[in-house]
């Protein structure tokens, strides 16, 4: 993955990993895991919608790479 740019495949992989994580957390987006994840990723403030989506897809891609190690 190039710095800051996601390919179409990266978008698909990231979305798939986030979907699987959503299943595991029963899509409780305001539950303990997701609240913790948001606070560790962004601290007190939240970025705009575009930055949030990009960051989440990058996180999904990162999860896939970590599973491959």
N, CA, C and O atoms as CSV, one atom per row, in Angstrom:
chain,resi,resn,atom,element,x,y,z
A,1,UNK,N,N,0.867,-1.177,0.000
A,1,UNK,CA,C,0.000,0.000,0.000
A,1,UNK,C,C,0.904,1.228,0.000
A,1,UNK,O,O,1.836,1.321,0.798
A,2,UNK,N,N,0.629,2.148,-0.880
A,2,UNK,CA,C,1.426,3.361,-0.921
A,2,UNK,C,C,0.988,4.306,0.190
A,2,UNK,O,O,-0.129,4.211,0.698
A,3,UNK,N,N,1.861,5.197,0.550
A,3,UNK,CA,C,1.603,6.107,1.664
A,3,UNK,C,C,0.414,7.018,1.363
A,3,UNK,O,O,0.475,7.855,0.462
A,4,UNK,N,N,-0.656,6.849,2.117
A,4,UNK,CA,C,-1.793,7.747,2.017
A,4,UNK,C,C,-2.789,7.445,0.907
A,4,UNK,O,O,-3.852,8.065,0.865
A,5,UNK,N,N,-2.481,6.510,0.003
A,5,UNK,CA,C,-3.391,6.201,-1.102
A,5,UNK,C,C,-3.797,4.743,-1.027
A,5,UNK,O,O,-2.949,3.857,-0.927
A,6,UNK,N,N,-5.090,4.500,-1.076
A,6,UNK,CA,C,-5.600,3.138,-1.054
A,6,UNK,C,C,-6.060,2.747,-2.447
A,6,UNK,O,O,-6.743,3.520,-3.120
A,7,UNK,N,N,-5.691,1.559,-2.878
A,7,UNK,CA,C,-6.157,1.050,-4.163
A,7,UNK,C,C,-7.570,0.490,-3.987
A,7,UNK,O,O,-8.076,0.391,-2.869
A,8,UNK,N,N,-8.189,0.130,-5.097
A,8,UNK,CA,C,-9.514,-0.477,-5.035
A,8,UNK,C,C,-9.467,-1.767,-4.219
A,8,UNK,O,O,-10.357,-2.029,-3.410
A,9,UNK,N,N,-8.428,-2.567,-4.435
A,9,UNK,CA,C,-8.279,-3.806,-3.669
A,9,UNK,C,C,-8.137,-3.514,-2.178
A,9,UNK,O,O,-8.712,-4.223,-1.351
A,10,UNK,N,N,-7.383,-2.482,-1.829
A,10,UNK,CA,C,-7.240,-2.091,-0.426
A,10,UNK,C,C,-8.596,-1.718,0.172
A,10,UNK,O,O,-8.897,-2.080,1.309
A,11,UNK,N,N,-9.410,-0.994,-0.595
A,11,UNK,CA,C,-10.751,-0.633,-0.116
A,11,UNK,C,C,-11.593,-1.879,0.153
A,11,UNK,O,O,-12.275,-1.966,1.174
A,12,UNK,N,N,-11.541,-2.827,-0.756
A,12,UNK,CA,C,-12.329,-4.056,-0.598
A,12,UNK,C,C,-11.835,-4.861,0.603
A,12,UNK,O,O,-12.632,-5.306,1.429
A,13,UNK,N,N,-10.523,-5.046,0.693
A,13,UNK,CA,C,-9.941,-5.809,1.803
A,13,UNK,C,C,-10.235,-5.128,3.131
A,13,UNK,O,O,-10.637,-5.783,4.093
A,14,UNK,N,N,-10.037,-3.823,3.185
A,14,UNK,CA,C,-10.301,-3.085,4.423
A,14,UNK,C,C,-11.751,-3.176,4.839
A,14,UNK,O,O,-12.052,-3.373,6.016
A,15,UNK,N,N,-12.664,-3.034,3.870
A,15,UNK,CA,C,-14.098,-3.124,4.177
A,15,UNK,C,C,-14.461,-4.524,4.659
A,15,UNK,O,O,-15.261,-4.671,5.584
A,16,UNK,N,N,-13.883,-5.555,4.044
A,16,UNK,CA,C,-14.166,-6.934,4.452
A,16,UNK,C,C,-13.691,-7.183,5.883
A,16,UNK,O,O,-14.413,-7.778,6.682
A,17,UNK,N,N,-12.490,-6.733,6.204
A,17,UNK,CA,C,-11.973,-6.921,7.563
A,17,UNK,C,C,-12.824,-6.175,8.589
A,17,UNK,O,O,-13.087,-6.690,9.676
A,18,UNK,N,N,-13.249,-4.973,8.244
A,18,UNK,CA,C,-14.117,-4.219,9.159
A,18,UNK,C,C,-15.465,-4.897,9.324
A,18,UNK,O,O,-16.031,-4.892,10.417
A,19,UNK,N,N,-15.990,-5.484,8.246
A,19,UNK,CA,C,-17.253,-6.218,8.337
A,19,UNK,C,C,-17.117,-7.410,9.286
A,19,UNK,O,O,-17.990,-7.644,10.122
A,20,UNK,N,N,-16.011,-8.167,9.153
A,20,UNK,CA,C,-15.790,-9.306,10.048
A,20,UNK,C,C,-15.665,-8.853,11.499
A,20,UNK,O,O,-16.187,-9.502,12.405
A,21,UNK,N,N,-14.967,-7.730,11.715
A,21,UNK,CA,C,-14.848,-7.191,13.066
A,21,UNK,C,C,-16.211,-6.740,13.577
A,21,UNK,O,O,-16.533,-6.929,14.750
A,22,UNK,N,N,-17.008,-6.147,12.698
A,22,UNK,CA,C,-18.366,-5.757,13.066
A,22,UNK,C,C,-19.191,-6.960,13.510
A,22,UNK,O,O,-19.934,-6.878,14.488
A,23,UNK,N,N,-19.063,-8.070,12.798
A,23,UNK,CA,C,-19.776,-9.285,13.198
A,23,UNK,C,C,-19.351,-9.741,14.589
A,23,UNK,O,O,-20.183,-10.100,15.422
A,24,UNK,N,N,-18.038,-9.719,14.822
A,24,UNK,CA,C,-17.527,-10.152,16.128
A,24,UNK,C,C,-18.001,-9.260,17.269
A,24,UNK,O,O,-18.203,-9.729,18.389
A,25,UNK,N,N,-18.176,-7.973,16.981
A,25,UNK,CA,C,-18.621,-7.044,18.021
A,25,UNK,C,C,-20.128,-6.800,17.958
A,25,UNK,O,O,-20.660,-5.915,18.629
A,26,UNK,N,N,-20.803,-7.607,17.136
A,26,UNK,CA,C,-22.265,-7.522,16.954
A,26,UNK,C,C,-22.717,-6.129,16.529
A,26,UNK,O,O,-23.827,-5.702,16.846
A,27,UNK,N,N,-21.850,-5.431,15.812
A,27,UNK,CA,C,-22.126,-4.091,15.281
A,27,UNK,C,C,-22.561,-3.102,16.361
A,27,UNK,O,O,-23.328,-2.177,16.094
A,28,UNK,N,N,-22.071,-3.305,17.565
A,28,UNK,CA,C,-22.321,-2.349,18.652
A,28,UNK,C,C,-21.268,-1.242,18.546
A,28,UNK,O,O,-20.258,-1.252,19.248
A,29,UNK,N,N,-21.533,-0.290,17.651
A,29,UNK,CA,C,-20.535,0.734,17.349
A,29,UNK,C,C,-20.302,1.698,18.498
A,29,UNK,O,O,-19.310,2.428,18.494
A,30,UNK,N,N,-21.176,1.718,19.464
A,30,UNK,CA,C,-20.957,2.515,20.672
A,30,UNK,C,C,-20.646,1.618,21.869
A,30,UNK,O,O,-20.752,2.029,23.024
A,31,UNK,N,N,-20.258,0.373,21.554
A,31,UNK,CA,C,-19.895,-0.568,22.611
A,31,UNK,C,C,-18.472,-0.331,23.085
A,31,UNK,O,O,-17.777,0.544,22.568
A,32,UNK,N,N,-18.042,-1.105,24.062
A,32,UNK,CA,C,-16.726,-0.898,24.679
A,32,UNK,C,C,-15.560,-0.965,23.694
A,32,UNK,O,O,-14.664,-0.123,23.753
A,33,UNK,N,N,-15.550,-1.958,22.782
A,33,UNK,CA,C,-14.415,-2.079,21.870
A,33,UNK,C,C,-14.316,-0.869,20.954
A,33,UNK,O,O,-13.244,-0.279,20.824
A,34,UNK,N,N,-15.410,-0.495,20.323
A,34,UNK,CA,C,-15.372,0.600,19.361
A,34,UNK,C,C,-15.095,1.938,20.041
A,34,UNK,O,O,-14.409,2.785,19.470
A,35,UNK,N,N,-15.609,2.138,21.235
A,35,UNK,CA,C,-15.296,3.366,21.969
A,35,UNK,C,C,-13.803,3.425,22.264
A,35,UNK,O,O,-13.170,4.466,22.089
A,36,UNK,N,N,-13.243,2.304,22.713
A,36,UNK,CA,C,-11.807,2.240,22.989
A,36,UNK,C,C,-11.015,2.501,21.718
A,36,UNK,O,O,-10.040,3.252,21.732
A,37,UNK,N,N,-11.436,1.877,20.615
A,37,UNK,CA,C,-10.725,2.027,19.347
A,37,UNK,C,C,-10.727,3.481,18.876
A,37,UNK,O,O,-9.699,3.992,18.432
A,38,UNK,N,N,-11.862,4.137,18.969
A,38,UNK,CA,C,-11.950,5.534,18.554
A,38,UNK,C,C,-11.067,6.433,19.405
A,38,UNK,O,O,-10.403,7.331,18.886
A,39,UNK,N,N,-11.058,6.192,20.717
A,39,UNK,CA,C,-10.250,7.033,21.601
A,39,UNK,C,C,-8.758,6.801,21.405
A,39,UNK,O,O,-7.972,7.745,21.481
A,40,UNK,N,N,-8.355,5.551,21.152
A,40,UNK,CA,C,-6.930,5.306,20.942
A,40,UNK,C,C,-6.474,5.801,19.576
A,40,UNK,O,O,-5.318,6.192,19.416
A,41,UNK,N,N,-7.358,5.791,18.601
A,41,UNK,CA,C,-6.980,6.230,17.252
A,41,UNK,C,C,-6.989,7.747,17.114
A,41,UNK,O,O,-6.125,8.314,16.446
A,42,UNK,N,N,-7.956,8.405,17.737
A,42,UNK,CA,C,-8.152,9.831,17.483
A,42,UNK,C,C,-8.065,10.715,18.721
A,42,UNK,O,O,-8.121,11.939,18.602
A,43,UNK,N,N,-7.932,10.136,19.884
A,43,UNK,CA,C,-7.866,10.953,21.091
A,43,UNK,C,C,-9.202,11.593,21.411
A,43,UNK,O,O,-10.244,10.947,21.308
A,44,UNK,N,N,-9.177,12.836,21.792
A,44,UNK,CA,C,-10.404,13.513,22.226
A,44,UNK,C,C,-11.269,14.000,21.076
A,44,UNK,O,O,-12.494,14.016,21.197
A,45,UNK,N,N,-10.667,14.397,19.968
A,45,UNK,CA,C,-11.440,14.931,18.854
A,45,UNK,C,C,-11.577,13.907,17.741
A,45,UNK,O,O,-10.772,12.982,17.634
A,46,UNK,N,N,-12.582,14.074,16.928
A,46,UNK,CA,C,-12.789,13.170,15.809
A,46,UNK,C,C,-12.577,13.930,14.509
A,46,UNK,O,O,-12.946,15.100,14.399
A,47,UNK,N,N,-11.977,13.259,13.516
A,47,UNK,CA,C,-11.762,13.915,12.223
A,47,UNK,C,C,-13.070,14.022,11.443
A,47,UNK,O,O,-14.108,13.514,11.868
A,48,UNK,N,N,-12.998,14.687,10.306
A,48,UNK,CA,C,-14.157,14.770,9.429
A,48,UNK,C,C,-14.522,13.398,8.880
A,48,UNK,O,O,-13.768,12.435,9.026
A,49,UNK,N,N,-15.676,13.324,8.254
A,49,UNK,CA,C,-16.189,12.046,7.768
A,49,UNK,C,C,-15.232,11.357,6.785
A,49,UNK,O,O,-14.982,10.157,6.904
A,50,UNK,N,N,-14.702,12.104,5.823
A,50,UNK,CA,C,-13.783,11.514,4.842
A,50,UNK,C,C,-12.541,10.929,5.485
A,50,UNK,O,O,-12.127,9.817,5.159
A,51,UNK,N,N,-11.951,11.680,6.395
A,51,UNK,CA,C,-10.764,11.205,7.113
A,51,UNK,C,C,-11.106,9.995,7.976
A,51,UNK,O,O,-10.299,9.072,8.089
A,52,UNK,N,N,-12.273,9.985,8.576
A,52,UNK,CA,C,-12.697,8.851,9.407
A,52,UNK,C,C,-12.826,7.584,8.555
A,52,UNK,O,O,-12.341,6.521,8.945
A,53,UNK,N,N,-13.469,7.697,7.409
A,53,UNK,CA,C,-13.648,6.530,6.524
A,53,UNK,C,C,-12.291,6.033,6.038
A,53,UNK,O,O,-12.024,4.832,6.064
A,54,UNK,N,N,-11.429,6.953,5.594
A,54,UNK,CA,C,-10.098,6.559,5.131
A,54,UNK,C,C,-9.309,5.865,6.236
A,54,UNK,O,O,-8.654,4.851,5.994
A,55,UNK,N,N,-9.371,6.406,7.431
A,55,UNK,CA,C,-8.658,5.809,8.567
A,55,UNK,C,C,-9.187,4.427,8.897
A,55,UNK,O,O,-8.415,3.521,9.213
A,56,UNK,N,N,-10.486,4.262,8.825
A,56,UNK,CA,C,-11.063,2.943,9.124
A,56,UNK,C,C,-10.669,1.917,8.069
A,56,UNK,O,O,-10.368,0.771,8.405
A,57,UNK,N,N,-10.666,2.313,6.795
A,57,UNK,CA,C,-10.240,1.389,5.743
A,57,UNK,C,C,-8.770,1.038,5.891
A,57,UNK,O,O,-8.391,-0.116,5.689
A,58,UNK,N,N,-7.941,1.998,6.235
A,58,UNK,CA,C,-6.528,1.713,6.474
A,58,UNK,C,C,-6.366,0.756,7.651
A,58,UNK,O,O,-5.506,-0.124,7.625
A,59,UNK,N,N,-7.184,0.924,8.675
A,59,UNK,CA,C,-7.144,0.012,9.820
A,59,UNK,C,C,-7.520,-1.402,9.382
A,59,UNK,O,O,-6.889,-2.371,9.804
A,60,UNK,N,N,-8.545,-1.523,8.539
A,60,UNK,CA,C,-8.926,-2.830,8.015
A,60,UNK,C,C,-7.800,-3.472,7.230
A,60,UNK,O,O,-7.554,-4.669,7.374
A,61,UNK,N,N,-7.111,-2.698,6.399
A,61,UNK,CA,C,-5.967,-3.219,5.641
A,61,UNK,C,C,-4.850,-3.653,6.582
A,61,UNK,O,O,-4.216,-4.687,6.369
A,62,UNK,N,N,-4.617,-2.873,7.604
A,62,UNK,CA,C,-3.584,-3.205,8.582
A,62,UNK,C,C,-3.920,-4.523,9.293
A,62,UNK,O,O,-3.042,-5.358,9.512
A,63,UNK,N,N,-5.205,-4.702,9.652
A,63,UNK,CA,C,-5.602,-5.954,10.315
A,63,UNK,C,C,-5.294,-7.149,9.414
A,63,UNK,O,O,-4.800,-8.172,9.888
A,64,UNK,N,N,-5.584,-7.024,8.116
A,64,UNK,CA,C,-5.320,-8.107,7.165
A,64,UNK,C,C,-3.821,-8.419,7.093
A,64,UNK,O,O,-3.421,-9.583,7.100
A,65,UNK,N,N,-2.994,-7.362,7.023
A,65,UNK,CA,C,-1.541,-7.591,6.963
A,65,UNK,C,C,-1.036,-8.275,8.228
A,65,UNK,O,O,-0.173,-9.150,8.151
A,66,UNK,N,N,-1.557,-7.893,9.380
A,66,UNK,CA,C,-1.107,-8.496,10.641
A,66,UNK,C,C,-1.488,-9.968,10.712
A,66,UNK,O,O,-0.743,-10.770,11.274
A,67,UNK,N,N,-2.618,-10.328,10.162
A,67,UNK,CA,C,-3.005,-11.748,10.142
A,67,UNK,C,C,-2.088,-12.552,9.247
A,67,UNK,O,O,-1.879,-13.744,9.472
A,68,UNK,N,N,-1.540,-11.903,8.230
A,68,UNK,CA,C,-0.663,-12.599,7.302
A,68,UNK,C,C,0.732,-12.866,7.839
A,68,UNK,O,O,1.486,-13.643,7.253
A,69,UNK,N,N,1.079,-12.232,8.944
A,69,UNK,CA,C,2.447,-12.407,9.475
A,69,UNK,C,C,2.626,-13.699,10.211
A,69,UNK,O,O,3.716,-13.981,10.708
